[in-house]
Amino acid sequence: MVTAFAPGKCILFGEHAVVYGQPAVAVSIDAGVEVTIRESNSWILEGMPFEPSRHPHISHIINDIFDYTGKPLKIDIKSGLFSAAGLGSSAALSNSMGAALHQLVNPDEPLDLISLARIGHSAEANAQKGRASPTDTATSALGGCVVVSGERVKGTQHVFDATLETPEGSRSWSICRASLPQVDDTWIVLGFTGIGSPTGRMVAGVAELIEREPQKMDDIRAIGEITSSGLDSLSEGDMESVGFAMNSCHEKLRNIGVSCPEIESLISAVENHSLGTKLTGAGGGGCMVSLTRHPRRVAECIEIAGGKPLVSKLGSGGARIL
Ligand code: MEV
């Protein structure tokens, strides 16, 4: 029996724009997904017969990545993340499944987090019709603060590069680590709207919008600039400016049509207690994030406004075998 864990992620800046090569900054969060696998007489997922077509991430890892021909597996999943909510639950699932299967198949080989991030990215791209940046999977695999960009970003430590053929052409990204400031009085509070929003659909929607209205690329470029200045503020530990950049990023995300009334209502409920607020992840539902020194107050406001809160420090550890 093997159990592996991979954390979820919160994008502080740059979602959607990163699909077009602009930088994104994400941190891993405390909550994540745990996968336990054990050999069995038949293929079972969560107590039910495993149907590969209903679980593209898991079946891609088993069949295409590992080419697994061993005994059938019983797979159990424990998730502390809201799903289809912008917290990288599918990336965390892919990474924990990849880590657990690696450990089962190669028990003497230590887990290589870069290979794991590549496995996770391949599973995400396969499930998202070829449109997935490596942001979610790299942040979940490596942990801490990860910067993903079309070009290497100064002040960060390069870890690996990733490429992908997308319906809009070939994309490549540089994946780097950024150090997080030693601040122990600032938290992120995620607020789930209760509306699941598949990333693939939101990313395709932005692609269609840009095709119809090419000037929307200005918003994509503006998100890239805000992300760079937000990252500088984060490195300096200037959390007020980080919050300010988050607010500006949200305005641009609104312009590309990925916010929704439920996100706006959670943001209004907490902005007085926050350094900054924005949607996080794909939008269209999913989660908003507040950067705050008053996490309990913000969590209460989210609940009162009808959302579900999740409090986390910025940048927990990455994927691991338990
Ligand atoms: C989803 O968490 C982030 C997006 O930028 C999609 C991606 O990067 O693949 C919306």
Residues whose N, C-alpha, C, O or C-beta is under 5 A from the ligand:
A	BS01	MEV	E15 H16 V18 G86 R131 A132 S133 T135 D136 T199 G281 A282
